Amino acid sequence: MTSNENLLSATQKLFARGFTLIFFAISGAIVATTVVEAIGHVLSGGEVTQIIVKLVNASVIAMAVYELALVISKEYGTEADHDVIVMLRRTLPRFIGTVCVALSLEGLMMVIKYSQLDMAGNLYYPVAIIVSAALLLMALGVFLRLAPSRAEPVRPGGEAPAAGGGAVLPMPRLDRRTPA
């Protein structure tokens, strides 16, 4: 490695550690303020349903920020593989999965809230959130299906794929026997 590469690697690790610590701190602060706020609402006689909704919302946000800190720490804080596609195939499913769970929970909480308050006209918003979570999950599936994996596959005839080709991985055939 040259001195420029060493400097770049050291800078990358330094920034990765810094951002990791920042996002861990933000996640912890969200959890702490949520717990303090929930205790305050309970002591002041607030509605339990609203307290639980706020607690779940903030906890899901804290979980997404925590997951982001883990991704930064794992992918950029160590001597990482610099293949962008490999990095994306490893990190995107976990992060987008967390975001989809957060969006789905938010949408379901809004449906429950609007149903309790007889605000059926506002159900377009939670439905849009849930549909966007589904679209995001489908887009992740398409990306994972079309993106090349680390090891280029060998084609059935034994020949290797052409250089630079992002070949689609073959899917195994499913045995569709019906029970006798």
N, CA, C and O of each residue as an XYZ file, in Angstrom:
720
protein
N       0.827     -1.184      0.000
C       0.000      0.000      0.000
C       0.869      1.244      0.000
O       1.910      1.296      0.654
N       0.430      2.227     -0.731
C       1.159      3.483     -0.754
C       0.717      4.354      0.419
O      -0.243      4.043      1.123
N       1.438      5.441      0.605
C       1.098      6.328      1.722
C      -0.275      6.975      1.529
O      -0.987      7.213      2.504
N      -0.653      7.263      0.272
C      -1.982      7.821      0.005
C      -3.075      6.828      0.359
O      -4.101      7.206      0.924
N      -2.862      5.563      0.031
C      -3.853      4.536      0.362
C      -3.947      4.341      1.864
O      -5.040      4.137      2.393
N      -2.814      4.401      2.562
C      -2.824      4.292      4.024
C      -3.565      5.469      4.656
O      -4.343      5.295      5.594
N      -3.313      6.661      4.133
C      -3.985      7.851      4.638
C      -5.490      7.766      4.387
O      -6.288      8.102      5.263
N      -5.873      7.321      3.206
C      -7.289      7.173      2.869
C      -7.955      6.145      3.777
O      -9.066      6.366      4.258
N      -7.283      5.029      4.011
C      -7.824      3.992      4.878
C      -7.962      4.480      6.321
O      -8.970      4.216      6.976
N      -6.954      5.187      6.807
C      -7.013      5.722      8.179
C      -8.126      6.760      8.315
O      -8.839      6.782      9.318
N      -8.272      7.614      7.309
C      -9.337      8.617      7.326
C     -10.707      7.955      7.303
O     -11.614      8.364      8.029
N     -10.855      6.930      6.468
C     -12.120      6.203      6.384
C     -12.470      5.580      7.733
O     -13.616      5.664      8.174
N     -11.496      4.957      8.389
C     -11.749      4.340      9.693
C     -12.095      5.392     10.745
O     -12.974      5.173     11.578
N     -11.409      6.524     10.708
C     -11.668      7.590     11.676
C     -13.096      8.118     11.519
O     -13.827      8.248     12.502
N     -13.486      8.418     10.287
C     -14.838      8.922     10.056
C     -15.890      7.856     10.375
O     -16.955      8.173     10.906
N     -15.593      6.601     10.054
C     -16.537      5.527     10.364
C     -16.757      5.420     11.867
O     -17.894      5.280     12.319
N     -15.682      5.486     12.643
C     -15.820      5.436     14.108
C     -16.591      6.646     14.629
O     -17.428      6.523     15.523
N     -16.302      7.808     14.063
C     -17.003      9.020     14.491
C     -18.496      8.954     14.214
O     -19.314      9.226     15.093
N     -18.847      8.586     12.975
C     -20.267      8.493     12.632
C     -20.954      7.368     13.404
O     -22.116      7.500     13.787
N     -20.247      6.274     13.633
C     -20.820      5.188     14.421
C     -21.156      5.656     15.827
O     -22.245      5.387     16.334
N     -20.220      6.357     16.455
C     -20.469      6.872     17.802
C     -21.612      7.883     17.817
O     -22.436      7.878     18.731
N     -21.662      8.740     16.816
C     -22.746      9.730     16.739
C     -24.094      9.030     16.636
O     -25.029      9.376     17.358
N     -24.203      8.044     15.741
C     -25.492      7.373     15.561
C     -25.863      6.497     16.750
O     -27.044      6.381     17.077
N     -24.882      5.877     17.403
C     -25.179      5.140     18.643
C     -25.695      6.100     19.709
O     -26.653      5.786     20.414
N     -25.066      7.267     19.831
C     -25.496      8.258     20.821
C     -26.903      8.769     20.507
O     -27.719      8.927     21.416
N     -27.190      9.024     19.244
C     -28.526      9.478     18.856
C     -29.565      8.419     19.187
O     -30.630      8.732     19.720
N     -29.258      7.172     18.874
C     -30.183      6.077     19.181
C     -30.431      5.970     20.680
O     -31.575      5.828     21.112
N     -29.372      6.038     21.471
C     -29.529      5.991     22.923
C     -30.314      7.177     23.456
O     -31.129      7.031     24.367
N     -30.067      8.357     22.887
C     -30.799      9.556     23.325
C     -32.285      9.445     22.995
O     -33.131      9.869     23.783
N     -32.603      8.881     21.843
C     -34.012      8.699     21.477
C     -34.695      7.763     22.473
O     -35.801      8.040     22.937
N     -34.031      6.657     22.797
C     -34.607      5.710     23.754
C     -34.770      6.366     25.122
O     -35.821      6.233     25.749
N     -33.738      7.076     25.593
C     -33.793      7.691     26.920
C     -34.893      8.750     26.997
O     -35.671      8.762     27.952
N     -34.967      9.632     26.012
C     -36.002     10.678     26.052
C     -37.397     10.091     25.906
O     -38.353     10.622     26.471
N     -37.524      9.009     25.160
C     -38.823      8.368     25.014
C     -39.284      7.770     26.338
O     -40.449      7.904     26.711
N     -38.377      7.116     27.040
C     -38.727      6.523     28.332
C     -39.087      7.621     29.336
O     -40.075      7.498     30.060
N     -38.296      8.684     29.382
C     -38.574      9.784     30.309
C     -39.917     10.427     29.978
O     -40.707     10.725     30.874
N     -40.170     10.640     28.691
C     -41.439     11.239     28.268
C     -42.619     10.323     28.596
O     -43.665     10.798     29.038
N     -42.462      9.020     28.384
C     -43.536      8.073     28.693
C     -43.827      8.059     30.193
O     -44.989      8.042     30.598
N     -42.790      8.067     31.012
C     -42.985      8.098     32.468
C     -43.695      9.393     32.869
O     -44.588      9.374     33.716
N     -43.305     10.504     32.269
C     -43.960     11.783     32.551
C     -45.435     11.765     32.195
O     -46.260     12.279     32.950
N     -45.780     11.177     31.045
C     -47.184     11.099     30.634
C     -47.984     10.184     31.549
O     -49.135     10.480     31.873
N     -47.386      9.078     31.966
C     -48.075      8.159     32.879
C     -48.328      8.845     34.220
O     -49.421      8.731     34.775
N     -47.339      9.548     34.739
C     -47.490     10.220     36.032
C     -48.496     11.373     35.972
O     -49.154     11.675     36.968
N     -48.615     12.011     34.817
C     -49.574     13.109     34.681
C     -50.960     12.619     34.287
O     -51.879     13.419     34.108
N     -51.110     11.308     34.154
C     -52.431     10.740     33.844
C     -52.782     10.768     32.372
O     -53.959     10.863     32.021
N     -51.803     10.690     31.516
C     -52.052     10.675     30.081
C     -52.704      9.380     29.632
O     -52.704      8.384     30.356
N     -53.260      9.407     28.430
C     -53.926      8.236     27.874
C     -52.891      7.163     27.536
O     -51.898      7.430     26.860
N     -53.143      5.955     28.015
C     -52.186      4.860     27.869
C     -51.971      4.506     26.397
O     -50.846      4.209     25.993
N     -53.027      4.534     25.600
C     -52.894      4.184     24.181
C     -51.950      5.137     23.471
O     -51.091      4.709     22.700
N     -52.106      6.424     23.726
C     -51.234      7.406     23.090
C     -49.787      7.234     23.538
O     -48.859      7.390     22.745
N     -49.608      6.911     24.809
C     -48.256      6.704     25.330
C     -47.603      5.512     24.629
O     -46.435      5.582     24.246
N     -48.341      4.436     24.462
C     -47.803      3.234     23.816
C     -47.479      3.519     22.352
O     -46.444      3.081     21.850
N     -48.359      4.252     21.664
C     -48.110      4.591     20.256
C     -46.826      5.398     20.122
O     -45.998      5.108     19.258
N     -46.655      6.409     20.970
C     -45.441      7.230     20.917
C     -44.204      6.411     21.272
O     -43.143      6.588     20.673
N     -44.343      5.515     22.247
C     -43.228      4.663     22.654
C     -42.786      3.744     21.519
O     -41.591      3.585     21.271
N     -43.754      3.143     20.834
C     -43.428      2.247     19.720
C     -42.805      3.030     18.569
O     -41.812      2.593     17.988
N     -43.377      4.178     18.239
C     -42.833      4.994     17.140
C     -41.385      5.382     17.401
O     -40.524      5.213     16.537
N     -41.121      5.902     18.589
C     -39.756      6.333     18.907
C     -38.800      5.149     18.988
O     -37.639      5.266     18.594
N     -39.266      4.026     19.488
C     -38.408      2.838     19.583
C     -38.025      2.313     18.207
O     -36.891      1.880     18.002
N     -38.951      2.349     17.275
C     -38.646      1.891     15.915
C     -37.657      2.833     15.249
O     -36.765      2.381     14.531
N     -37.798      4.121     15.473
C     -36.839      5.086     14.917
C     -35.457      4.853     15.531
O     -34.448      4.874     14.828
N     -35.421      4.631     16.845
C     -34.141      4.363     17.513
C     -33.505      3.088     16.961
O     -32.288      3.022     16.790
N     -34.329      2.075     16.682
C     -33.804      0.824     16.131
C     -33.209      1.043     14.743
O     -32.167      0.473     14.422
N     -33.863      1.866     13.912
C     -33.341      2.142     12.572
C     -32.013      2.906     12.651
O     -31.092      2.620     11.886
N     -31.909      3.867     13.563
C     -30.658      4.618     13.723
C     -29.559      3.702     14.251
O     -28.410      3.799     13.818
N     -29.901      2.820     15.179
C     -28.936      1.851     15.711
C     -28.435      0.922     14.599
O     -27.242      0.632     14.513
N     -29.349      0.465     13.761
C     -28.972     -0.403     12.636
C     -28.047      0.334     11.675
O     -27.099     -0.253     11.153
N     -28.312      1.601     11.441
C     -27.437      2.401     10.581
C     -26.038      2.499     11.180
O     -25.046      2.418     10.456
N     -25.953      2.674     12.497
C     -24.645      2.728     13.161
C     -23.908      1.401     13.007
O     -22.698      1.386     12.778
N     -24.627      0.291     13.130
C     -23.992     -1.021     12.957
C     -23.470     -1.211     11.543
O     -22.379     -1.744     11.342
N     -24.255     -0.772     10.560
C     -23.845     -0.909      9.156
C     -22.581     -0.087      8.903
O     -21.640     -0.573      8.277
N     -22.557      1.138      9.380
C     -21.374      1.994      9.185
C     -20.160      1.370      9.854
O     -19.076      1.327      9.274
N     -20.344      0.892     11.065
C     -19.230      0.290     11.796
C     -18.698     -0.944     11.088
O     -17.485     -1.125     10.976
N     -19.588     -1.782     10.618
C     -19.171     -3.045     10.001
C     -18.551     -2.838      8.625
O     -17.530     -3.445      8.304
N     -19.161     -1.990      7.822
C     -18.734     -1.867      6.434
C     -17.591     -0.885      6.221
O     -16.782     -1.069      5.312
N     -17.513      0.142      7.036
C     -16.495      1.158      6.797
C     -15.434      1.204      7.885
O     -14.356      1.755      7.662
N     -15.707      0.645      9.046
C     -14.775      0.737     10.162
C     -13.696     -0.320     10.156
O     -12.698     -0.175     10.862
N     -13.858     -1.365      9.395
C     -12.861     -2.428      9.338
C     -12.205     -2.422      7.961
O     -12.610     -1.677      7.068
N     -11.202     -3.250      7.808
C     -10.575     -3.390      6.489
C     -11.599     -4.085      5.604
O     -11.702     -5.311      5.589
N     -12.339     -3.293      4.881
C     -13.506     -3.798      4.164
C     -13.179     -4.130      2.719
O     -12.201     -3.655      2.141
N     -14.034     -4.958      2.172
C     -14.008     -5.261      0.762
C     -14.507     -4.009      0.038
O     -15.570     -3.497      0.388
N     -13.794     -3.512     -0.937
C     -14.166     -2.261     -1.569
C     -15.073     -2.458     -2.769
O     -15.276     -1.522     -3.542
N     -15.621     -3.649     -2.946
C     -16.575     -3.894     -4.009
C     -17.931     -3.355     -3.566
O     -18.527     -3.871     -2.620
N     -18.418     -2.324     -4.243
C     -19.634     -1.628     -3.838
C     -20.841     -2.559     -3.883
O     -21.677     -2.528     -2.980
N     -20.941     -3.370     -4.901
C     -22.091     -4.272     -5.040
C     -22.123     -5.274     -3.893
O     -23.188     -5.543     -3.338
N     -20.982     -5.822     -3.535
C     -20.926     -6.776     -2.423
C     -21.335     -6.088     -1.127
O     -22.079     -6.655     -0.327
N     -20.846     -4.857     -0.919
C     -21.221     -4.110      0.278
C     -22.721     -3.853      0.308
O     -23.359     -4.006      1.350
N     -23.286     -3.465     -0.829
C     -24.721     -3.203     -0.887
C     -25.535     -4.465     -0.655
O     -26.555     -4.426      0.033
N     -25.097     -5.583     -1.222
C     -25.833     -6.846     -1.027
C     -25.819     -7.272      0.430
O     -26.751     -7.936      0.885
N     -24.787     -6.907      1.167
C     -24.721     -7.277      2.589
C     -25.523     -6.333      3.466
O     -26.206     -6.777      4.389
N     -25.449     -5.039      3.191
C     -26.018     -4.066      4.123
C     -27.446     -3.645      3.800
O     -28.233     -3.414      4.717
N     -27.797     -3.541      2.536
C     -29.132     -3.074      2.182
C     -30.262     -3.934      2.728
O     -31.236     -3.376      3.234
N     -30.189     -5.255      2.657
C     -31.325     -6.035      3.169
C     -31.639     -5.770      4.644
O     -32.806     -5.654      5.016
N     -30.617     -5.674      5.474
C     -30.865     -5.424      6.893
C     -31.440     -4.026      7.106
O     -32.423     -3.863      7.829
N     -30.839     -3.029      6.487
C     -31.293     -1.662      6.713
C     -32.680     -1.435      6.120
O     -33.551     -0.871      6.782
N     -32.891     -1.866      4.889
C     -34.203     -1.674      4.267
C     -35.253     -2.515      4.980
O     -36.406     -2.095      5.082
N     -34.886     -3.676      5.469
C     -35.825     -4.467      6.265
C     -36.255     -3.717      7.507
O     -37.436     -3.714      7.853
N     -35.316     -3.083      8.177
C     -35.636     -2.291      9.367
C     -36.526     -1.112      9.006
O     -37.487     -0.825      9.720
N     -36.224     -0.427      7.911
C     -37.035      0.703      7.483
C     -38.450      0.233      7.109
O     -39.426      0.914      7.425
N     -38.568     -0.904      6.452
C     -39.893     -1.430      6.086
C     -40.704     -1.785      7.326
O     -41.907     -1.532      7.376
N     -40.060     -2.364      8.316
C     -40.759     -2.664      9.568
C     -41.221     -1.364     10.215
O     -42.349     -1.273     10.698
N     -40.344     -0.355     10.223
C     -40.713      0.936     10.810
C     -41.897      1.560     10.072
O     -42.835      2.048     10.702
N     -41.855      1.544      8.749
C     -42.952      2.110      7.968
C     -44.248      1.339      8.188
O     -45.312      1.940      8.338
N     -44.164      0.028      8.207
C     -45.363     -0.788      8.406
C     -45.971     -0.547      9.779
O     -47.186     -0.401      9.908
N     -45.128     -0.504     10.806
C     -45.639     -0.227     12.149
C     -46.264      1.160     12.235
O     -47.316      1.336     12.850
N     -45.622      2.131     11.624
C     -46.166      3.492     11.629
C     -47.529      3.515     10.940
O     -48.477      4.113     11.449
N     -47.622      2.867      9.791
C     -48.902      2.815      9.075
C     -49.983      2.106      9.872
O     -51.122      2.570      9.924
N     -49.639      0.990     10.491
C     -50.628      0.270     11.288
C     -51.049      1.066     12.518
O     -52.222      1.062     12.889
N     -50.103      1.745     13.146
C     -50.450      2.581     14.297
C     -51.384      3.721     13.879
O     -52.311      4.070     14.610
N     -51.134      4.294     12.702
C     -52.012      5.358     12.216
C     -53.401      4.827     11.904
O     -54.391      5.509     12.168
N     -53.496      3.625     11.347
C     -54.801      3.020     11.075
C     -55.567      2.840     12.382
O     -56.751      3.170     12.457
N     -54.905      2.324     13.404
C     -55.548      2.127     14.705
C     -55.981      3.464     15.298
O     -57.095      3.596     15.805
N     -55.097      4.448     15.229
C     -55.396      5.769     15.793
C     -56.588      6.406     15.086
O     -57.499      6.914     15.740
N     -56.585      6.380     13.745
C     -57.678      6.993     12.997
C     -58.974      6.227     13.183
O     -60.050      6.824     13.169
N     -58.892      4.916     13.355
C     -60.100      4.126     13.593
C     -60.709      4.467     14.942
O     -61.930      4.558     15.063
N     -59.876      4.657     15.957
C     -60.379      4.999     17.282
C     -60.978      6.394     17.322
O     -61.915      6.646     18.080
N     -60.447      7.299     16.517
C     -60.922      8.677     16.513
C     -62.005      8.923     15.459
O     -62.417     10.066     15.258
N     -62.469      7.872     14.789
C     -63.488      7.968     13.727
C     -63.084      8.966     12.645
O     -63.878      9.816     12.242
N     -61.859      8.853     12.188
C     -61.335      9.717     11.128
C     -61.047      8.874      9.882
O     -59.923      8.851      9.381
N     -62.076      8.186      9.396
C     -61.890      7.275      8.271
C     -61.430      7.987      7.005
O     -60.810      7.365      6.144
N     -61.719      9.265      6.877
C     -61.301     10.021      5.698
C     -59.796     10.197      5.602
O     -59.267     10.470      4.524
N     -59.112     10.044      6.711
C     -57.660     10.207      6.723
C     -56.909      8.889      6.542
O     -55.686      8.866      6.676
N     -57.592      7.816      6.247
C     -56.925      6.517      6.103
C     -56.059      6.424      4.847
O     -55.325      5.451      4.674
N     -56.137      7.430      3.966
C     -55.285      7.420      2.775
C     -53.810      7.502      3.162
O     -52.965      6.884      2.513
N     -53.502      8.246      4.195
C     -52.107      8.433      4.606
C     -51.465      7.134      5.116
O     -50.378      6.779      4.659
N     -52.103      6.420      6.047
C     -51.469      5.161      6.476
C     -51.423      4.114      5.375
O     -50.480      3.325      5.307
N     -52.430      4.100      4.517
C     -52.406      3.149      3.400
C     -51.241      3.473      2.467
O     -50.572      2.566      1.974
N     -50.996      4.756      2.223
C     -49.863      5.151      1.379
C     -48.542      4.752      2.021
O     -47.616      4.344      1.319
N     -48.438      4.862      3.338
C     -47.208      4.465      4.035
C     -46.994      2.963      3.909
O     -45.876      2.520      3.645
N     -48.041      2.180      4.091
C     -47.919      0.721      4.002
C     -47.598      0.293      2.572
O     -46.785     -0.608      2.365
N     -48.224      0.927      1.589
C     -47.925      0.612      0.185
C     -46.479      0.982     -0.150
O     -45.805      0.250     -0.874
N     -46.003      2.110      0.372
C     -44.609      2.489      0.093
C     -43.636      1.498      0.727
O     -42.582      1.222      0.155
N     -43.973      0.961      1.899
C     -43.122     -0.071      2.508
C     -43.099     -1.324      1.633
O     -42.050     -1.942      1.451
N     -44.251     -1.689      1.101
C     -44.307     -2.865      0.221
C     -43.509     -2.645     -1.057
O     -42.807     -3.548     -1.512
N     -43.610     -1.454     -1.639
C     -42.842     -1.142     -2.852
C     -41.341     -1.140     -2.576
O     -40.555     -1.609     -3.399
N     -40.948     -0.616     -1.428
C     -39.534     -0.605     -1.055
C     -39.005     -2.028     -0.907
O     -37.891     -2.332     -1.335
N     -39.805     -2.891     -0.301
C     -39.399     -4.285     -0.130
C     -39.319     -5.007     -1.478
O     -38.420     -5.820     -1.694
N     -40.256     -4.713     -2.383
C     -40.198     -5.321     -3.716
C     -38.976     -4.823     -4.484
O     -38.327     -5.601     -5.183
N     -38.658     -3.539     -4.362
C     -37.478     -2.993     -5.030
C     -36.205     -3.650     -4.507
O     -35.281     -3.916     -5.276
N     -36.154     -3.912     -3.201
C     -35.007     -4.618     -2.641
C     -34.892     -6.018     -3.241
O     -33.796     -6.468     -3.576
N     -36.019     -6.697     -3.372
C     -36.002     -8.031     -3.971
C     -35.508     -8.013     -5.409
O     -34.742     -8.886     -5.815
N     -35.939     -7.029     -6.177
C     -35.490     -6.904     -7.565
C     -33.990     -6.631     -7.598
O     -33.267     -7.230     -8.394
N     -33.518     -5.726     -6.735
C     -32.089     -5.430     -6.694
C     -31.281     -6.679     -6.359
O     -30.281     -6.964     -7.019
N     -31.706     -7.428     -5.339
C     -30.961     -8.618     -4.940
C     -30.991     -9.687     -6.021
O     -30.043    -10.462     -6.153
N     -32.057     -9.736     -6.785
C     -32.160    -10.728     -7.859
C     -31.263    -10.360     -9.038
O     -30.663    -11.237     -9.660
N     -31.171     -9.074     -9.345
C     -30.437     -8.657    -10.544
C     -28.971     -8.313    -10.295
O     -28.161     -8.365    -11.220
N     -28.624     -7.967     -9.071
C     -27.235     -7.598     -8.784
C     -26.362     -8.847     -8.765
O     -26.765     -9.880     -8.231
N     -25.176     -8.757     -9.343
C     -24.290     -9.919     -9.334
C     -23.790    -10.212     -7.920
O     -23.628     -9.307     -7.100
N     -23.553    -11.471     -7.661
C     -23.015    -11.829     -6.349
C     -21.497    -11.709     -6.393
O     -20.926    -11.367     -7.428
N     -20.844    -11.992     -5.269
C     -19.376    -11.888     -5.193
C     -18.724    -12.836     -6.192
O     -17.877    -12.418     -6.981
N     -19.106    -14.091     -6.167
C     -18.524    -15.085     -7.073
C     -19.392    -15.173     -8.312
O     -20.590    -15.445     -8.233
N     -18.777    -14.942     -9.447
C     -19.523    -15.065    -10.689
C     -19.901    -16.532    -10.901
O     -19.062    -17.418    -10.740
N     -21.141    -16.784    -11.258
C     -21.583    -18.175    -11.418
C     -21.005    -18.823    -12.671
O     -20.666    -18.143    -13.639
N     -20.902    -20.128    -12.637
C     -20.492    -20.895    -13.810
C     -21.765    -21.353    -14.503
O     -22.668    -21.894    -13.865
N     -21.831    -21.137    -15.795
C     -23.034    -21.500    -16.548
C     -23.120    -23.009    -16.698
O     -22.115    -23.709    -16.576
N     -24.324    -23.510    -16.963
C     -24.515    -24.965    -17.043
C     -23.581    -25.679    -18.012
O     -23.222    -26.831    -17.770
N     -23.178    -25.033    -19.097
C     -22.286    -25.656    -20.064
C     -20.838    -25.697    -19.586
O     -19.993    -26.295    -20.252
N     -20.532    -25.076    -18.452
C     -19.188    -25.094    -17.908
C     -18.378    -23.858    -18.231
O     -17.317    -23.641    -17.646
N     -18.872    -23.025    -19.174
C     -18.101    -21.840    -19.530
C     -18.397    -20.721    -18.543
O     -19.501    -20.608    -18.010
N     -17.400    -19.914    -18.320
C     -17.544    -18.779    -17.408
C     -18.261    -17.657    -18.144
O     -18.184    -17.588    -19.371
N     -18.957    -16.777    -17.431
C     -19.625    -15.656    -18.091
C     -18.604    -14.667    -18.635
O     -17.446    -14.647    -18.218
N     -19.063    -13.848    -19.576
C     -18.185    -12.845    -20.183
C     -17.739    -11.847    -19.130
O     -18.471    -11.558    -18.184
N     -16.549    -11.328    -19.297
C     -15.995    -10.375    -18.327
C     -16.863     -9.131    -18.281
O     -17.301     -8.618    -19.311
N     -17.103     -8.654    -17.060
C     -17.875     -7.439    -16.886
C     -19.363     -7.646    -16.966
O     -20.121     -6.687    -16.814
N     -19.806     -8.846    -17.197
C     -21.242     -9.102    -17.305
C     -21.858     -9.294    -15.941
O     -21.370    -10.106    -15.154
N     -22.905     -8.577    -15.644
C     -23.636     -8.740    -14.397
C     -24.683     -9.815    -14.593
O     -25.875     -9.519    -14.666
N     -24.254    -11.043    -14.677
C     -25.155    -12.137    -14.969
C     -26.150    -12.338    -13.838
O     -25.839    -12.156    -12.661
N     -27.353    -12.719    -14.234
C     -28.387    -13.042    -13.262
C     -28.126    -14.458    -12.777
O     -27.892    -15.366    -13.575
N     -28.169    -14.635    -11.482
C     -27.909    -15.946    -10.911
C     -29.044    -16.895    -11.245
O     -30.210    -16.505    -11.186
N     -28.724    -18.135    -11.594
C     -29.789    -19.082    -11.900
C     -30.542    -19.455    -10.628
O     -29.942    -19.642     -9.570
N     -31.857    -19.560    -10.745
C     -32.690    -19.960     -9.619
C     -32.858    -21.478     -9.658
O     -33.017    -22.055    -10.734
N     -32.825    -22.127     -8.498
C     -33.027    -23.568     -8.493
C     -34.462    -23.899     -8.869
O     -35.393    -23.156     -8.559
N     -34.615    -25.013     -9.534
C     -35.951    -25.443     -9.932
C     -36.659    -26.020     -8.725
O     -36.080    -26.772     -7.941
N     -37.890    -25.664     -8.594
C     -38.682    -26.180     -7.493
C     -39.379    -27.459     -7.932
O     -39.921    -27.543     -9.034
N     -39.358    -28.435     -7.066
C     -40.039    -29.682     -7.355
C     -41.483    -29.514     -6.933
O     -41.777    -29.367     -5.746
N     -42.382    -29.537     -7.898
C     -43.784    -29.254     -7.622
C     -44.618    -30.528     -7.682
O     -45.512    -30.682     -8.515
N     -44.300    -31.404     -6.796
C     -45.092    -32.626     -6.729
C     -46.327    -32.380     -5.882
O     -46.288    -31.656     -4.887
N     -47.400    -32.985     -6.287
C     -48.611    -32.902     -5.475
C     -48.681    -34.131     -4.601
O     -48.287    -35.218     -5.024
N     -49.181    -33.974     -3.380
C     -49.240    -35.157     -2.506
C     -50.156    -36.223     -3.102
O     -51.220    -35.923     -3.643
N     -49.721    -37.459     -2.989
C     -50.490    -38.562     -3.562
C     -51.595    -39.004     -2.648
O     -52.340    -39.926     -2.980
